């Protein structure tokens, strides 16, 4: 079976969890299923990255489609018109599109991954034109593709609710946290990795999220402002400015001591691991998640997590994290204060439980379920 993979949506270091999902799943597919040929259809921004990542895997073939994903509308046109010609000429058995959208017409069966239906719940995250284009493309992709992959049961239900496709058309493949997040660093190594980011020795609360409106970072900053005089911790926000940045800046401007909040736009994986492991608490106030990978990464790293019960977060966190009610004033500040001062035994019990839960998710399982879905399509249309 020769699998075509549509990566035209991907801009390296810009699409967050979707990039992690694709990179990790492809890597595990390459290691676990070496007999499967994989044809990557790349763009101008990601072609070199994919060639470097998989240069040692002979089953990979690379087909550079000349387009820039940063030009969203040009990319859409090329995906619908040029990509099908590349797919046809390469004679792939099926095409997998892991980034929400797929060509309306294809010479082979298609599978699409729809990670979430966020634009339906939080339209403020997109401009009107982007929202309209997304709705048309996602809905048509769901109807035209023979199979849909969702990354959580929550997302599976969302896809069914908004696209009205047959429920058995949608398969669930959870994401996972890299086990390396759980490999404990020495204090010296952690300080070394964070030396360019934070002052040594200062305790902190961590959040990893770009400033989209639904990530609700402004609420976290406001709550931190209410309690910062009662705790020694600073607040560290890792993520890039997005459409909710104005709300976040307004919340930051109201702080009595703005130096207590540290903004970090981008980190590499080594730094991210150190940030998770060095934090006394990870807080995730998001109002919608198709999966919520940072929650799982923090759990794997041995850091206590406080999060909302929104979206897929309870599916990921189970009973191993602490939840707050976003609609109940004062609940987050109360949960932060009580969690920071758990006894040592309570802390260790919850950490060990969370780590064991996080380890039950694996990229190998993700890849196995993905390949099973693709094989079903190949058999059905072979």
PyMOL commands that set and color helices and strands:
alter all, ss='L'
color gray80, all
select helices_A, chain A and resi 17-32+47-53+72-81+83-90+118-121+123-125+128-144+153-163+167-169+179-182+187-194+213-215+217-230+245-253+258-260+269-278+293-300+313-317+331-340+344-359+363-380
alter helices_A, ss='H'
color red, helices_A
select strands_A, chain A and resi 2-6+37-42+60-64+94-97+109-113+147-150+170-172+204-208+234-238+261-264+281-284+305-307+322-323
alter strands_A, ss='S'
color yellow, strands_A
deselect
rebuild
show_as cartoon
